[in-house]
Amino acid sequence: MTPSMEQFVEGWLFDPTVGKFVAGTIGILIIVALVRAFRGILNHYVDEPGNLHRARKMVSFIGYFIGLLTLAMIFSDSLGKMAVAFGVAGAGIAFALQEIIASLAGWVAISFGNFYKTGDRVQLGGIKGDVIDIGMLRTTMMEIGQWVDADLYNGRIVKIANSFVFKEPVFNYSGDFPFLWDEVKVPVKYGGDQRLAREIFQKVLLEITGAFANEAKASWADLIHVYRVDQAEIDSHVFLVANDNWMEFTLRYIVDYKKRRTTKDRLFTRILEEVDQTNGRVAMASATFHLVETPEITVKIAEPTMGRKVSP
């Protein structure tokens, strides 16, 4: 190798910029290896899919942040200059990317604040649905309702900014207590056996919703240890109100948050079957309207007197 070539190679090897580039490459490779190692460890120690998904994303985010910080420190000549540069850049970024920063803060709040997790049924910003993914900027939901009756999917996938958790209430249908109280109203004709009607409705409620009540009692007992709530009435009840047209029975019960519509269908089917077997002792009421014929009206019109001579 000629002296000039040796000087070039020596100068290239000892060039500070080259050294920083090599150090940065080695640092990034080490960080990538550590991120992959931590993600592999999480697969063995975290069983719940939602928690595993969030934990893996968190590890990746921390890895990106440490990598950027490492490169900034390596290629910066002075920590003081870097702090000034970061301060100026940060002020401009914070002003220009307010919504993105708020969404990132919302993601942190969702991940550690127990707002909701993947698989929960929630209402965010007036939109109801099941959470299918929680990203750093947006929450993805499979929407329910709208033009579809009851709590059924309508097929739309909705993405909502995570910043919504700071702006509006978050309604969680399935968080720590995956049950809802629901009611159906049954009108019964006056003159029927109201005691028999109550017995029928109570029997049907126990048959259809009894299993939900037993599961809900155990879930409520766990909820009491987490929050300051009093003991609630879990068992189903039948209430009677006598109004102008019929006896109105209200059937109150607890149900799994995903089975409201099917439970109502089963309840009304069994109620109609039981009522049919009473041979008229209990009859369902309905609003009826009787149109009365308009009576005949006779109208007499007096003849006009204008232009006639009136005798004295």
DRENTOR-495184 format. One record per residue (C-alpha): residue number from 1; residue in one letter; x, y, z. Coordinates in steps of 0.5 Angstrom, whole numbers. Example, Ala and Ser with C-alpha at 12.3 -4.5 7.8 and 13.67 -1.06 7.14 Angstrom:
# DRENTOR-495184
PT / num / residuo / east / north / up
PT / 1 / A / 25 / -9 / 16
PT / 2 / S / 27 / -2 / 14
//
This chain:
# DRENTOR-495184
PT / num / residuo / east / north / up
PT / 1 / M / 0 / 0 / 0
PT / 2 / T / 3 / 7 / -2
PT / 3 / P / 4 / 12 / 3
PT / 4 / S / -2 / 16 / 1
PT / 5 / M / -7 / 11 / 1
PT / 6 / E / -4 / 9 / 8
PT / 7 / Q / -5 / 16 / 10
PT / 8 / F / -12 / 16 / 7
PT / 9 / V / -14 / 10 / 10
PT / 10 / E / -12 / 12 / 17
PT / 11 / G / -15 / 19 / 16
PT / 12 / W / -22 / 16 / 15
PT / 13 / L / -21 / 11 / 21
PT / 14 / F / -20 / 16 / 25
PT / 15 / D / -25 / 21 / 23
PT / 16 / P / -29 / 23 / 28
PT / 17 / T / -35 / 23 / 24
PT / 18 / V / -34 / 16 / 22
PT / 19 / G / -33 / 14 / 29
PT / 20 / K / -40 / 17 / 31
PT / 21 / F / -43 / 13 / 25
PT / 22 / V / -40 / 7 / 27
PT / 23 / A / -42 / 8 / 35
PT / 24 / G / -49 / 10 / 33
PT / 25 / T / -50 / 4 / 28
PT / 26 / I / -47 / -1 / 34
PT / 27 / G / -52 / 3 / 39
PT / 28 / I / -58 / 2 / 35
PT / 29 / L / -56 / -6 / 33
PT / 30 / I / -56 / -7 / 41
PT / 31 / I / -62 / -3 / 42
PT / 32 / V / -66 / -7 / 37
PT / 33 / A / -63 / -14 / 40
PT / 34 / L / -66 / -11 / 47
PT / 35 / V / -72 / -10 / 44
PT / 36 / R / -73 / -16 / 41
PT / 37 / A / -71 / -20 / 47
PT / 38 / F / -76 / -16 / 52
PT / 39 / R / -82 / -18 / 47
PT / 40 / G / -80 / -25 / 47
PT / 41 / I / -80 / -25 / 55
PT / 42 / L / -87 / -22 / 55
PT / 43 / N / -89 / -27 / 50
PT / 44 / H / -88 / -32 / 56
PT / 45 / Y / -90 / -28 / 62
PT / 46 / V / -96 / -24 / 59
PT / 47 / D / -102 / -29 / 58
PT / 48 / E / -108 / -24 / 56
PT / 49 / P / -108 / -22 / 49
PT / 50 / G / -110 / -15 / 50
PT / 51 / N / -104 / -14 / 56
PT / 52 / L / -99 / -17 / 51
PT / 53 / H / -101 / -13 / 45
PT / 54 / R / -100 / -6 / 49
PT / 55 / A / -94 / -9 / 53
PT / 56 / R / -91 / -10 / 46
PT / 57 / K / -92 / -3 / 43
PT / 58 / M / -90 / 0 / 49
PT / 59 / V / -83 / -4 / 49
PT / 60 / S / -83 / -2 / 42
PT / 61 / F / -84 / 6 / 43
PT / 62 / I / -79 / 6 / 49
PT / 63 / G / -74 / 3 / 44
PT / 64 / Y / -75 / 8 / 39
PT / 65 / F / -74 / 14 / 44
PT / 66 / I / -68 / 11 / 47
PT / 67 / G / -65 / 10 / 39
PT / 68 / L / -67 / 17 / 38
PT / 69 / L / -64 / 20 / 44
PT / 70 / T / -57 / 16 / 43
PT / 71 / L / -56 / 18 / 36
PT / 72 / A / -58 / 25 / 38
PT / 73 / M / -52 / 25 / 44
PT / 74 / I / -47 / 21 / 39
PT / 75 / F / -48 / 26 / 34
PT / 76 / S / -48 / 32 / 38
PT / 77 / D / -42 / 36 / 40
PT / 78 / S / -45 / 39 / 46
PT / 79 / L / -50 / 37 / 51
PT / 80 / G / -52 / 44 / 52
PT / 81 / K / -53 / 46 / 45
PT / 82 / M / -57 / 39 / 44
PT / 83 / A / -61 / 42 / 50
PT / 84 / V / -62 / 49 / 47
PT / 85 / A / -64 / 45 / 40
PT / 86 / F / -69 / 41 / 43
PT / 87 / G / -72 / 46 / 47
PT / 88 / V / -73 / 51 / 41
PT / 89 / A / -75 / 45 / 37
PT / 90 / G / -80 / 42 / 42
PT / 91 / A / -84 / 49 / 43
PT / 92 / G / -85 / 49 / 35
PT / 93 / I / -87 / 42 / 35
PT / 94 / A / -92 / 42 / 41
PT / 95 / F / -95 / 48 / 38
PT / 96 / A / -96 / 45 / 31
PT / 97 / L / -97 / 38 / 33
PT / 98 / Q / -102 / 39 / 39
PT / 99 / E / -107 / 34 / 37
PT / 100 / I / -102 / 29 / 36
PT / 101 / I / -99 / 30 / 43
PT / 102 / A / -105 / 30 / 46
PT / 103 / S / -107 / 23 / 43
PT / 104 / L / -100 / 20 / 45
PT / 105 / A / -102 / 23 / 52
PT / 106 / G / -109 / 19 / 51
PT / 107 / W / -105 / 13 / 49
PT / 108 / V / -101 / 13 / 56
PT / 109 / A / -107 / 14 / 60
PT / 110 / I / -111 / 9 / 57
PT / 111 / S / -105 / 4 / 57
PT / 112 / F / -104 / 5 / 65
PT / 113 / G / -111 / 9 / 67
PT / 114 / N / -115 / 3 / 66
PT / 115 / F / -120 / 7 / 61
PT / 116 / Y / -121 / 1 / 57
PT / 117 / K / -117 / -5 / 54
PT / 118 / T / -118 / -9 / 47
PT / 119 / G / -124 / -13 / 47
PT / 120 / D / -128 / -8 / 51
PT / 121 / R / -135 / -5 / 49
PT / 122 / V / -134 / 2 / 50
PT / 123 / Q / -138 / 9 / 48
PT / 124 / L / -133 / 14 / 46
PT / 125 / G / -135 / 21 / 43
PT / 126 / G / -142 / 19 / 42
PT / 127 / I / -140 / 12 / 38
PT / 128 / K / -141 / 5 / 41
PT / 129 / G / -137 / -1 / 39
PT / 130 / D / -132 / -6 / 41
PT / 131 / V / -125 / -4 / 42
PT / 132 / I / -121 / -8 / 37
PT / 133 / D / -114 / -4 / 37
PT / 134 / I / -111 / 1 / 41
PT / 135 / G / -105 / 5 / 37
PT / 136 / M / -101 / 10 / 40
PT / 137 / L / -105 / 16 / 36
PT / 138 / R / -112 / 12 / 35
PT / 139 / T / -117 / 7 / 38
PT / 140 / T / -120 / 3 / 33
PT / 141 / M / -127 / 0 / 34
PT / 142 / M / -132 / -4 / 31
PT / 143 / E / -138 / 0 / 31
PT / 144 / I / -145 / -2 / 34
PT / 145 / G / -152 / 1 / 33
PT / 146 / Q / -153 / 7 / 28
PT / 147 / W / -158 / 4 / 23
PT / 148 / V / -158 / -3 / 26
PT / 149 / D / -163 / -4 / 32
PT / 150 / A / -160 / -6 / 39
PT / 151 / D / -153 / -7 / 40
PT / 152 / L / -151 / -11 / 34
PT / 153 / Y / -145 / -10 / 29
PT / 154 / N / -146 / -5 / 23
PT / 155 / G / -140 / -7 / 19
PT / 156 / R / -136 / 0 / 20
PT / 157 / I / -129 / 0 / 23
PT / 158 / V / -128 / 7 / 26
PT / 159 / K / -122 / 10 / 29
PT / 160 / I / -122 / 15 / 34
PT / 161 / A / -117 / 20 / 37
PT / 162 / N / -114 / 18 / 44
PT / 163 / S / -115 / 25 / 46
PT / 164 / F / -122 / 24 / 47
PT / 165 / V / -121 / 21 / 53
PT / 166 / F / -119 / 28 / 56
PT / 167 / K / -125 / 31 / 53
PT / 168 / E / -131 / 27 / 54
PT / 169 / P / -133 / 21 / 58
PT / 170 / V / -131 / 14 / 57
PT / 171 / F / -137 / 9 / 58
PT / 172 / N / -135 / 2 / 59
PT / 173 / Y / -140 / -3 / 58
PT / 174 / S / -135 / -9 / 60
PT / 175 / G / -129 / -7 / 64
PT / 176 / D / -129 / -9 / 71
PT / 177 / F / -137 / -11 / 71
PT / 178 / P / -139 / -14 / 64
PT / 179 / F / -146 / -14 / 66
PT / 180 / L / -152 / -9 / 65
PT / 181 / W / -159 / -8 / 68
PT / 182 / D / -164 / -8 / 63
PT / 183 / E / -172 / -8 / 63
PT / 184 / V / -178 / -10 / 59
PT / 185 / K / -185 / -8 / 60
PT / 186 / V / -191 / -13 / 59
PT / 187 / P / -198 / -10 / 59
PT / 188 / V / -204 / -14 / 62
PT / 189 / K / -211 / -13 / 61
PT / 190 / Y / -215 / -11 / 67
PT / 191 / G / -220 / -16 / 70
PT / 192 / G / -214 / -22 / 69
PT / 193 / D / -211 / -25 / 75
PT / 194 / Q / -205 / -21 / 77
PT / 195 / R / -202 / -25 / 82
PT / 196 / L / -202 / -31 / 77
PT / 197 / A / -199 / -26 / 72
PT / 198 / R / -193 / -24 / 77
PT / 199 / E / -192 / -31 / 78
PT / 200 / I / -191 / -33 / 71
PT / 201 / F / -186 / -27 / 70
PT / 202 / Q / -182 / -29 / 76
PT / 203 / K / -182 / -36 / 73
PT / 204 / V / -179 / -34 / 66
PT / 205 / L / -174 / -29 / 69
PT / 206 / L / -171 / -34 / 74
PT / 207 / E / -171 / -39 / 68
PT / 208 / I / -168 / -34 / 63
PT / 209 / T / -163 / -30 / 67
PT / 210 / G / -162 / -34 / 73
PT / 211 / A / -155 / -36 / 71
PT / 212 / F / -153 / -29 / 69
PT / 213 / A / -155 / -27 / 76
PT / 214 / N / -151 / -32 / 79
PT / 215 / E / -145 / -30 / 75
PT / 216 / A / -146 / -22 / 76
PT / 217 / K / -146 / -23 / 84
PT / 218 / A / -139 / -26 / 84
PT / 219 / S / -137 / -21 / 79
PT / 220 / W / -140 / -15 / 84
PT / 221 / A / -136 / -18 / 90
PT / 222 / D / -130 / -17 / 86
PT / 223 / L / -132 / -10 / 84
PT / 224 / I / -133 / -8 / 91
PT / 225 / H / -126 / -10 / 93
PT / 226 / V / -123 / -5 / 87
PT / 227 / Y / -128 / 1 / 88
PT / 228 / R / -132 / 4 / 94
PT / 229 / V / -139 / 2 / 92
PT / 230 / D / -145 / -1 / 96
PT / 231 / Q / -148 / -8 / 95
PT / 232 / A / -153 / -8 / 89
PT / 233 / E / -159 / -12 / 88
PT / 234 / I / -157 / -17 / 83
PT / 235 / D / -163 / -22 / 83
PT / 236 / S / -169 / -20 / 78
PT / 237 / H / -176 / -17 / 80
PT / 238 / V / -183 / -16 / 77
PT / 239 / F / -186 / -9 / 79
PT / 240 / L / -193 / -7 / 77
PT / 241 / V / -196 / 0 / 76
PT / 242 / A / -204 / 1 / 74
PT / 243 / N / -205 / 6 / 69
PT / 244 / D / -211 / 8 / 65
PT / 245 / N / -211 / 3 / 60
PT / 246 / W / -208 / -3 / 63
PT / 247 / M / -204 / -7 / 68
PT / 248 / E / -196 / -5 / 66
PT / 249 / F / -191 / -10 / 69
PT / 250 / T / -184 / -8 / 69
PT / 251 / L / -179 / -14 / 69
PT / 252 / R / -172 / -12 / 71
PT / 253 / Y / -166 / -17 / 71
PT / 254 / I / -159 / -17 / 70
PT / 255 / V / -156 / -19 / 63
PT / 256 / D / -149 / -20 / 60
PT / 257 / Y / -147 / -14 / 56
PT / 258 / K / -147 / -18 / 49
PT / 259 / K / -153 / -22 / 50
PT / 260 / R / -159 / -16 / 51
PT / 261 / R / -162 / -17 / 45
PT / 262 / T / -162 / -25 / 45
PT / 263 / T / -165 / -25 / 52
PT / 264 / K / -171 / -20 / 51
PT / 265 / D / -173 / -25 / 45
PT / 266 / R / -172 / -31 / 49
PT / 267 / L / -176 / -27 / 55
PT / 268 / F / -182 / -25 / 50
PT / 269 / T / -182 / -32 / 47
PT / 270 / R / -183 / -36 / 54
PT / 271 / I / -188 / -30 / 57
PT / 272 / L / -193 / -31 / 50
PT / 273 / E / -192 / -39 / 51
PT / 274 / E / -194 / -38 / 59
PT / 275 / V / -200 / -33 / 57
PT / 276 / D / -203 / -38 / 52
PT / 277 / Q / -203 / -43 / 57
PT / 278 / T / -207 / -39 / 62
PT / 279 / N / -214 / -40 / 58
PT / 280 / G / -215 / -33 / 58
PT / 281 / R / -214 / -32 / 66
PT / 282 / V / -208 / -27 / 64
PT / 283 / A / -209 / -23 / 57
PT / 284 / M / -204 / -19 / 54
PT / 285 / A / -207 / -11 / 53
PT / 286 / S / -206 / -7 / 47
PT / 287 / A / -208 / 0 / 45
PT / 288 / T / -215 / 0 / 41
PT / 289 / F / -218 / 6 / 38
PT / 290 / H / -226 / 6 / 36
PT / 291 / L / -228 / 11 / 31
PT / 292 / V / -235 / 14 / 33
PT / 293 / E / -239 / 16 / 27
PT / 294 / T / -241 / 24 / 26
PT / 295 / P / -248 / 25 / 28
PT / 296 / E / -252 / 28 / 22
PT / 297 / I / -252 / 36 / 22
PT / 298 / T / -258 / 40 / 20
PT / 299 / V / -257 / 47 / 17
PT / 300 / K / -262 / 52 / 16
PT / 301 / I / -260 / 58 / 12
PT / 302 / A / -265 / 65 / 12
PT / 303 / E / -267 / 68 / 5
PT / 304 / P / -263 / 75 / 4
PT / 305 / T / -268 / 81 / 5
PT / 306 / M / -264 / 86 / 1
PT / 307 / G / -268 / 89 / -5
PT / 308 / R / -275 / 88 / -2
PT / 309 / K / -280 / 93 / 0
PT / 310 / V / -282 / 93 / 7
PT / 311 / S / -289 / 94 / 8
PT / 312 / P / -291 / 99 / 13
//
